[in-house]
Amino acid sequence: MTIIAKSLIGQEFMYNAKTAHKVAKTSAKAICEALNKARFMLNDGETWFVHEVGAYDNAYAYAEWQAFTRRNGAIRRVTSYGGWC
């Protein structure tokens, strides 16, 4: 599964599993760039980064519940648990 998650700048190979969002592989890079440009939900020293995870990664379970979608250039955050974004 392709996900976008928060990582520390310079240590992008490590990510915060709780921030994992499922994304389409074809639009992952564009969504990631837009989120970083807007500094969406980022603290100093953090960046959104694209990762590939398997079913046994903790991030996989989180990404099943939250996602970013892109349609007609607009990016939307979607959650499956019915809570506010």
N, C-alpha and C positions, 0 to 999 in steps of 0.2 A: 504494500500500500504506500502511496506517496502522501507524505504529510508535510506541513509547515509547522515548525515549533520555535520557541525562543531559545537562543543560544547566546553565550557570552562572546563578544567580539574577540577574535583570535583563537577561540576554542570552539569553533562551530561544530566539530564532530560530537560534542557533548550537548545535550538539549534537556529542557525541562519537560518531562513527559506530560505533565498536567496541562501544558499549553499546546499540545499536539492537536492540529486541525487537519482533517482529511481534505485533499484537493485533487482535482483532475490533473493527471500527469502532463497534459498538454498546456495547461495554463498555470502550473505551479510557479514557474519562474516569474511570470508577469504579476501574479498575485503577491509573491514575496517582495518583489521590487516596489510595488505600490504600497504595501504595508510598511516597509522600511522608510520609504520617502515620507509617508504621513506620520511616522513614529507611532503607529497604532499600538497602544497598550505596552509600550517599551519604556524601560527605565534606562538610565545612563549605563553605557557599556553593554547593552543588549542589542541583538539583531534577530530578525526572523530569518530562518534558513530552511531549505528544502532537504528532506531526508527520506530514505526508503526504509520501511520497517516491515517486519514479519509479524505473524499472528502471536508470537511468544514475547514480543516487546511490550512493555507497559504502555508505551505511547499508542499502540494499536487500539487498546480498549478506550482510551480517552478520545482518539480520533473517530471512533465509531459514534460518539455522542456529539461531536462538534465538527463543523466544516466551514470552509470558505468556498463560495461559488462565484463564478464570474459569468455575467450575461450582458451582452451589448456594451461591454466596457465597464459596467458597474459591478463592484465587488460587494458581496453580502455575507455576513456571518450567520450561520444557521446552527441551531442546537436541537437535539432530539429529545431532551429531557423536559421541554416545555417551559424552561425558565427564561428570564430576560437575558439578552445577550450582553 
